[in-house]
């Protein structure tokens, strides 16, 4: 099992890489009131040239007074002194990344008309202890590269991103303990490299992400109220799937051609119905206390199976001989 795990790059590493990149793009050296960074373009838009980082509400308010239409770099809102972005209604376009990190925002109202002008961008909403709504991002419609909503304990719904169509590299929805509704992802489709849904303990319905396919790794862990894993599609042959520590998970559906699938510590799972289309996969199945039926697996199409500490632990020879359940 350890060998299998080392094939995966922890998604937290990607978060750190993202934040490192963003901090490198930070405008700590930029003066929010430095008019040398602004100009009017041929469309008559007032443009802020470069990246801009805010660490206090007074900085946000001062920038708002400039009434920029467009920012050519990234925008970061960082720290618990930031309480609102209400005055930034004039900004329509941002070419770089957009991040809200450890703020005291309760909403993102004020950026309702904002959109990305480039597809290779990050949208990060991380560690905002008072954030209750992201509906202020309802105008974002571009395909983007990195998307993360993590560690926002008061956020109950994602309903403001219905125009977002595709995330190409990292999609991460992690540790939002009171999140109950992700209907805002209903417009998402296409392929993402890393797909991580972890630690959303109040979320039951994950069906709005079922049109997303992943090309390398998929994590579905510690989602305690989830009873069903919606159909998840896989479009490569090198990645791995982790379905672990989901207390009430009863049904799993995977259309998968790849290298590794780990199904671990899902105490309510009794069968593997939904895995009929697995091909060329190595299965690692352990510590599912009530799992007793493996009959959905087409043994001829899998590479190997390793079972232990389940209610029933068949070998591949057992399955080949028709002994697929208790």
N, C-alpha and C positions, 0 to 999 in steps of 0.2 A: 504493500500500500504506500509506503514512503516513496518508493521509486515513482509511482504514478503521480503523486502529489508534486514532485519536483518538476514535472513537465509544465506546471502552471506558474505564470508570473502573477503574484498576488496583486489584485486590483488596487490595494492601498498604495503599492509602488507607483501605479499610474497616477493616482491622486497626487502623490508627492512630486512626481515629474511635472504634472500639470501646474501645481502651485509654484514649483521652482521656475518653470518657464514664465509663469505670470509675474513672479517677483522680478525676474530679469527684465520683463517688459514694463515694470512699474514706473510710474512717473514721479518717483520720489524726488528726482532732481528738477521736475517741472514745477513752476510756480502757477497755481491755479488762476492767478490774475495777470499772468504774463501775456500781454497782448501781442508780443512777437510771435506767439504760437497760433495766432488767429489771422484769418483773412476771409475775403469773400470770393467764392468761386464764380465761374461763368454762368452758373444757374441762379446766381443771386443768393446762395446759401452762405451763412456764416459758418466757417469751418475752424475747428480746433485741430491743429496738426500735432500728432504724437500721442503718447499714452498718458493717461491721467489716473492717479490713485488718490483716494479720499480716506482719511483716517479720523475725521471729525465732522460733526454736523455743520460747523461754520465753514469748512472748506466746500461742502456740498452746496450750501446756500450762496456762497460767493460765486461759485461756478455757474449756478443757476441764473444769476443776474446777468451774465454775459449772453444768455439766450442763443446758444449755439444750435445750429441745425444738424451738424455732422461732426463726428469725431473720427479721425483717420487711424487711430490706434486702439488700444485696449482701455477699458474702464474697470477699475476695481473699487469696491466699497468694503473697507476692512476695519473691524473693531467695533466695540460696544458703544462708542460715542455717536455712531450713526443711527439715527432714529427714523428718518424718512427721506424719500427722494422726490417729494411732491413738486418741487420747483423745476424739474428737468423736462417738463412737457414739450419743450421746443425741439429736443433732440430726436431726429427721425432716423438717422443712420449711424452705425458704428462699424468700422472695418475690422477692428481687432476683437479681442475677447471681452466677455462680460462676467464679472465675478462679484458675489456677495458672500463675504467670509467673516463669520463670527460677529455679525452686526446685531443691533437691537431693533431692526426693522420689524414692523408688524405686517407690512404689505409692501409691494413694489409698485404701487400706484404712483404715477408721475412719469413712468416710462412706457405708457400705453401705446404710443405711436412709434416706438423704437423697433428697428429691424436691422439685421446684419446685411452688409453689402459684400461679404466674402463668405465662402463656404468652409474655409479652413479655420474655423473659430471654435472657441470653448465657451460653454455656458455653465457656470458653477454656482450652486446655491448650497453652501456648506456651513453648518454650525451656527445657524441663526436662531438663537434660543427663544425669540419672541415672534418669529415669522408665522403668520396664520394663513396668508394667501399669496399666490404668485399670479393672480389674474391680471396683474398689470403688464404681463409679458404676452398678452394675447395677440399682438401684431407680428410676432416673430414667425416668419414663414420660410426662411431659408433652410436648406440642408446644412447641417453643421457637423463638426468632427467629434467633439467631446461634449458630453452632457452628464452632469452629476447633480443630484439632489440628495444630500446626506446630512444626517445629524440635525434635523430641524424638528424638535420635539412637539411643537404646537401646530405644525402643519397638518391639516386634516384632509385636504383635497388638492389635487393637481387638476385644475380646470381652466387654466389660462394659456395652454400651449396647443390648442386644437389646430393651429395653422402650421405647426412644425411638422415637416414631412419625412425627414430622414436624419439619422445620426449614424455616421460612417465608421467611427473608431471605438469609442467607449461610451456605453450607456450604463449609468450606475444609479440605482435607486436603493439607498442603504440607510438603515437605522433611523427611519422616521417613524417613531413608535406610535404616533396617533393618526397616521395616514390611513384613511378609509376609502378614498375615492381617487382613481387615476384616470378618469374619463377624458382628461385633457390630452392623453396620448393616443386618442382614437384615430388621428390622422397619420400616425407613424407607420412606415413600412420600409422595405429595403433591407440592406445588409449592414450589420455592425460587427466589428471584430470581437470586442469584449462586451458581454451582456451580463450584468450583475444586479440581481434583485435579492437583497439580503436584509434581515432584521427589521422588517416592516410588520410589527407584531399585531396591528389592528386591521390590516388589509386582507380582505376576503376575495375580492374579484380582481383577477389579473387578466381578464379576457382582452382588454384594450391593447395589450402588447403582443398579441398572438400573430400579428402581421409582420413582425420583425424577425428576420433570419440572422443567425450569427455565423461567423466564419472561423472563429478560433475557440473561445471558451465561454461557457454559460454557467453562472452560479445562481442557484435558487436555494437559499439557506436561511434558517431561523425566521421563517414567516409563519408565526404560530397559529394564526386563524385560517390559513389557506387550506382548503380541502381538495382543490383541484389545481393541477398545473396545466395551463392551457396548452394547446398544440404549439410546440416549439420546433421551428425548422432550422436545419443545419445545411450549409452549402459548401463544406470543404471536407477534408479527410485527415486533418492533423490536430484538431482541437479536442477538448475534453469537456465533460459535463459533470457538475457537482449538484446533487440534490440531497441536502443534508439538514438534519435538525429541524424538521418541520413537524410540529407536534400533532397536527390534525390532518396532514396530507393523506388522502385516500386514493387519488387517481393521478396518474402520470401519463402524458402523451408526448412521444418523441418520434420525429421522423428524422433519422440520424444515420449518417455514414461517417464513421470516424474512429478515433483510437480509444478513448476511455470514457466510461460512465461510472460515476460513484453514486450509489444510493445508500445513504447511511443515516441511522438514528431518526427514522420516521416511524414512530410507534403505532400510528393508526393505519399504516399501509399493510394490506392483507394480500394483494395480488399485483402482478405487473402487467395487467391489461393496459393496452396503449403503447406497448413496446414491440408490437408485431413487425414494425418496419425497420427495426435495428439491423444494420449491416456492418460487418467488419469491425465490430466493437468489442473491446475488452471490458467486461462488467466486474465491478467491485461492489459487492452487496453485503452490508454488515449492520448488525445492531438494530435491525428493524424487528421489534419484538413479536409482532403479529404476522409477519410475512410468511405465508405458507403455500403460495400458488405462483409458479413460474411458467405456467402452460402457454402464456402468450408469446414466449420467446421462441423464435425459429432457430433452433440450435445450428442448423446448417449454415446460417448467415452470420454467426458471431465468431469472433476470434478466440475468446476464452471467457470463463466465468469463475470468480472467486467468491465464495459465500462463507460467512461465519457469523455466529451469534444472532441468527434470525430464528424464527420459530421452526422453519425448515431450511436445511442447508444442503441442497443437492449439488453433486458434482456434475461436470459436463457429461460424464458417462451416464449418470442417473437420468438426465434430461434426454439423452440420445435413446435411452431404453424406455422412455415414456413415463418415467417416475418424476413427474413435474409438480406434484402437489401432495399434501398429506391426505 
